């Protein structure tokens, strides 16, 4: 049995005390992956942004809000895990300055300067020790396989799951599981439970049993 970290759901980056940047990630893929891992006998820790779904009761859930909070929780938790699956959709950008008061309407356009947030999966890939593994997810709107392969290499992932924007807030998904060099290990389509079961079967064979 392995202890597996799964990041799931969106993150929020506040513009002022009441407004924030986010995305429509539902956490369904993360929940399905957790259920599949538990069914295989693994222990699961989920680090999740705000979602409306229920995660498996057998999983430990660590709630977070921002990408920085997800990074801090993930790096601390990963030390006691054999592997990590980055299924979350963290905000890639945050405002350079967060207003301390609600931004009021003035009738004029406003500009908000955005800077990049830390990359959670890339950090886990950098700090993994011998025997640990990291699987990333790459959601792209074009050149999906190529861009996923680049992320696989840049983020020091062992495998990466490539999918498209139709996966967001959907019950279904269509993915390619890619290995080193962009080799297609398996193409999987169907509801997220089916996709998760096939992915965990591959992770179990290619990563978990090998370690």
Secondary structure, 3 states (H helix, E strand, C coil): CCEEEEEECECCEECCCCCEECCCCCCHHHHHHHHHHHHCCCEEEEEECCCCCCCCCCCEEEECCCHHHHHHHHHHHHCCCCEEEECCECCCEEECCCCCCCCCCCCCCCCCCEEECCCHHHHHHHHCCCCCEEEEEEECCCCHHHHHHHHHHHCCCCEEEEECHHHCCCCEEEEEEECHHHCEEEEEEEEHHHHHHHHHHHHHHHHHCCC
